[in-house]
Amino acid sequence: MIFELRKEARDLLNRVKDFMEKEIFPNEQTYSNQVEEGGRWCVPPVLEELKTKAKEAKLWNLFLPESEYGAGLTNLEYAHLAEQMGRSGIASEVFNCSAPDTGNMEVLVRYGSEAQKDEWLRPLLNGEIRSAFGMTEPGVASSDATNMAATAVLDGDEYVINGEKWWTSGAGDPRCKIIIFMCVTDQDPDAPRHKRHSMILVPTDTKGIETRKMMHVFGYDDAPHGHAHLKFDNVRVPKSNMLLGEGRGFEIAQGRLGPGRIHHCMRAIGLGERALELMCKRGLSRVAFGKPIAHLGGNVDVIANSRIELNMARLLTLQAAHMMDTVGNKVAASEIAQIKVIVPNIVCDIVDRAIQMHGGAGVSQVFPLAKMYAGMRTLRLADGPDEVHRRAIARYELGKYSINASGEVESSEVSRS
Ligand SMILES: Cc1cc2nc3c(=O)[nH]c(=O)nc-3n(C[C@H](O)[C@H](O)[C@H](O)COP(=O)(O)OP(=O)(O)OC[C@H]3O[C@@H](n4cnc5c(N)ncnc54)[C@H](O)[C@@H]3O)c2cc1C
C-alpha cells in the first residue's frame, strides 16, 4: 500500500501548511483574547477575518470527497490536510472544515432534499452559519444509540418534538442556526430497533427550545463553540424538515460517522505532533541537575516512544482512509473503529507525557497542554466510547470462526458488510 499524494493534493497540503504558519499560529492568542473580551459566547472578529483570507486563498471546504462541493480530494488526501489543521484549535473552522459542520454538511449533501440544501447547506458551505448534531440524551445511556428517547410526532403538516439533548456541540455559537436532531418516530417498542429513529432539521430559533446549561469539560466551557444541554418542549417544525424519511436515522448516522472519524483522528495526530514538539523544546531548553530535562532519567525513551506511537497512529489512520476510498465505508468499518480507539488513547498519553516534562507549567494556562489533554480525553467518549468500538472490532474478529455440529471451532466466511 503506497500513500502517494497526487500533485494537486501535495500543492494544497503545502498551501495549508504555509497558511498555518503565516496566519493561524500568529493569531491564536488574539483569538483567545477576543473570546474573553467579547464575553466568551461571541464571534471573535479575527476568526471571520481569517475565514475571508482562507476563502480568497481557495483553502475552503477542503473535505467532502466525491462531491461537487469539495476540493475533489480523496479521504486519504484530505487526511493529511486534517492533520495540519489539528495542530491548532482554531484552524479547522478557518478553512470551514470543523466538526460538527463537516458531518452535517455531508448529511445534507448525501441525504438532503433540494429545498433543504438550498436553505441549510448553501449557507453552511459559505461559512455564514454553523450547525449542531443532537443525539446524546441525559436520561439514557446514549452509547447504545437505540436508547434515544426524544420523540417527533406528526401533527398535520408539522412534527412536534419533545425531549432533552446534552453535549450538543456547537450550540453555544451565536451563528449556530440548525440542529440535526435524532429522535424516535416509530413509537412501537417492538418495531425493528434500527428503524424506529429519524433525523429532523430543527432551526435553533424555533419556539420551545430552552438552553438548560452549557456543559463543561474538566472546567472548560469550550466557548464560543460550547456543548449545550437543551430541552425541547412541543417544538414544531414543518414535515418537510424530515431527512430522507421516517425510520432512516441510523442509515444516515452510518453514512455520517465514517469520514468524521478519519478527520477527528488525523486532527488528533496533528495535536499529538504539536505536543511532542512542545515536549522536545521544553526538554532541551530547561535544565535540572546539570542537564537538559530531555536527557534526564528515561526522558529520551519517552520522546522516542511518542514518535513511534504517533507514526503508528498515522499509518493506521491513513490505511483506514485508503480503505474507505478503495473498498468503501462499510468494508472499512473495523479499521475505522480501530483508529477511533487507538488514536485518542495514544495522543492522550503523549499530551500527558508533555505535561509531565513541563512540570507545573504543563497543567497551567501558560501552555496549551491542559486544554489539549481535555480535548483528547473527551475524544475517548465522543462519537462513541472506546468500549463500543472495541465491541464492534471483536465482533468482526470472532465472526471469522464458528462452532460446527461436533463442537469444533472452524473458520467461516466473514462478511465485511
Ligand atoms: C465534549 C463532548 C462533545 C460531544 N459532542 C456531542 C455532539 O455534538 N452530539 C452528540 O449527540 N453527542 C455528543 N457527545 C456525547 C458522546 O457522544 C456521548 O457522551 C457518548 O456517546 C457516550 O454516551 P453517554 O455519555 O450517554 O455514556 P453511557 O452510554 O452512559 O456510557 C457510559 C460508559 O459505559 C461504558 N460502556 C458503554 N457501552 C459499553 C460496552 N458495550 N462495553 C463496555 N462498556 C461500555 C463506557 O465506558 C461508557 O463510557 C459529546 C460528548 C463530549 C464529552
The ligand as a Tripos MOL2 file, in Angstrom:
@<TRIPOS>MOLECULE
LIG
   53    58     1     0     0
SMALL
NO_CHARGES

@<TRIPOS>ATOM
      1 C1        -17.0500   17.1420   24.7200 C.3       1 LIG1
      2 C2        -18.1090   16.2330   24.1760 C.ar      1 LIG1
      3 C3        -18.7300   16.5720   22.9800 C.ar      1 LIG1
      4 C4        -19.7770   15.7940   22.4980 C.ar      1 LIG1
      5 N1        -20.4460   16.1990   21.3720 N.ar      1 LIG1
      6 C5        -21.5950   15.5730   21.0250 C.ar      1 LIG1
      7 C6        -22.4310   16.0930   19.9830 C.ar      1 LIG1
      8 O1        -22.1200   17.0940   19.3450 O.2       1 LIG1
      9 N2        -23.6110   15.4700   19.7430 N.ar      1 LIG1
     10 C7        -23.9970   14.3610   20.4280 C.ar      1 LIG1
     11 O2        -25.0770   13.8460   20.1420 O.2       1 LIG1
     12 N3        -23.2170   13.8350   21.4010 N.ar      1 LIG1
     13 C8        -22.0390   14.4120   21.7310 C.ar      1 LIG1
     14 N4        -21.2600   13.9200   22.7510 N.ar      1 LIG1
     15 C9        -21.7500   12.7830   23.5150 C.3       1 LIG1
     16 C10       -20.9800   11.4970   23.3230 C.3       1 LIG1
     17 O3        -21.1200   11.0310   22.0160 O.3       1 LIG1
     18 C11       -21.5140   10.5230   24.3950 C.3       1 LIG1
     19 O4        -21.0880   11.0000   25.6480 O.3       1 LIG1
     20 C12       -21.0740    9.1130   24.1540 C.3       1 LIG1
     21 O5        -21.6750    8.5690   23.0040 O.3       1 LIG1
     22 C13       -21.4170    8.1960   25.3350 C.3       1 LIG1
     23 O6        -22.7520    8.2760   25.6930 O.3       1 LIG1
     24 P1        -23.1080    8.5500   27.2340 P.3       1 LIG1
     25 O7        -22.3890    9.7610   27.6730 O.co2     1 LIG1
     26 O8        -24.5810    8.5200   27.3920 O.co2     1 LIG1
     27 O9        -22.4410    7.3290   28.0140 O.3       1 LIG1
     28 P2        -23.1520    5.9930   28.5070 P.3       1 LIG1
     29 O10       -23.9290    5.3810   27.3970 O.co2     1 LIG1
     30 O11       -23.8590    6.2780   29.7710 O.co2     1 LIG1
     31 O12       -21.8890    5.0470   28.7470 O.3       1 LIG1
     32 C14       -21.0440    5.2090   29.9110 C.3       1 LIG1
     33 C15       -19.9070    4.2410   29.8220 C.3       1 LIG1
     34 O13       -20.3920    2.9030   29.7620 O.3       1 LIG1
     35 C16       -19.3960    2.0960   29.2090 C.3       1 LIG1
     36 N5        -19.9460    1.2620   28.1340 N.ar      1 LIG1
     37 C17       -20.9170    1.5790   27.2510 C.ar      1 LIG1
     38 N6        -21.0820    0.5610   26.3720 N.ar      1 LIG1
     39 C18       -20.2120   -0.4110   26.7150 C.ar      1 LIG1
     40 C19       -19.8950   -1.6970   26.2030 C.ar      1 LIG1
     41 N7        -20.5160   -2.1880   25.1250 N.pl3     1 LIG1
     42 N8        -18.9250   -2.4190   26.8150 N.ar      1 LIG1
     43 C20       -18.2870   -1.9370   27.9180 C.ar      1 LIG1
     44 N9        -18.5420   -0.7280   28.4430 N.ar      1 LIG1
     45 C21       -19.4880    0.0280   27.8530 C.ar      1 LIG1
     46 C22       -18.3310    3.0030   28.6080 C.3       1 LIG1
     47 O14       -17.2040    3.0540   29.4650 O.3       1 LIG1
     48 C23       -19.0380    4.3460   28.5860 C.3       1 LIG1
     49 O15       -18.1420    5.4520   28.6220 O.3       1 LIG1
     50 C24       -20.1730   14.6330   23.2020 C.ar      1 LIG1
     51 C25       -19.5060   14.2760   24.3880 C.ar      1 LIG1
     52 C26       -18.4950   15.0580   24.8780 C.ar      1 LIG1
     53 C27       -17.8430   14.6830   26.1740 C.3       1 LIG1
@<TRIPOS>BOND
     1     1     2 1
     2     2     3 ar
     3     2    52 ar
     4     3     4 ar
     5     4     5 ar
     6     4    50 ar
     7     5     6 ar
     8     6     7 ar
     9     6    13 1
    10     7     8 2
    11     7     9 ar
    12     9    10 ar
    13    10    11 2
    14    10    12 ar
    15    12    13 ar
    16    13    14 ar
    17    14    15 1
    18    14    50 ar
    19    15    16 1
    20    16    17 1
    21    16    18 1
    22    18    19 1
    23    18    20 1
    24    20    21 1
    25    20    22 1
    26    22    23 1
    27    23    24 1
    28    24    25 2
    29    24    26 1
    30    24    27 1
    31    27    28 1
    32    28    29 2
    33    28    30 1
    34    28    31 1
    35    31    32 1
    36    32    33 1
    37    33    34 1
    38    33    48 1
    39    34    35 1
    40    35    36 1
    41    35    46 1
    42    36    37 ar
    43    36    45 ar
    44    37    38 ar
    45    38    39 ar
    46    39    40 ar
    47    39    45 ar
    48    40    41 1
    49    40    42 ar
    50    42    43 ar
    51    43    44 ar
    52    44    45 ar
    53    46    47 1
    54    46    48 1
    55    48    49 1
    56    50    51 ar
    57    51    52 ar
    58    52    53 1
@<TRIPOS>SUBSTRUCTURE
     1 LIG1         1 GROUP 0 **** ****
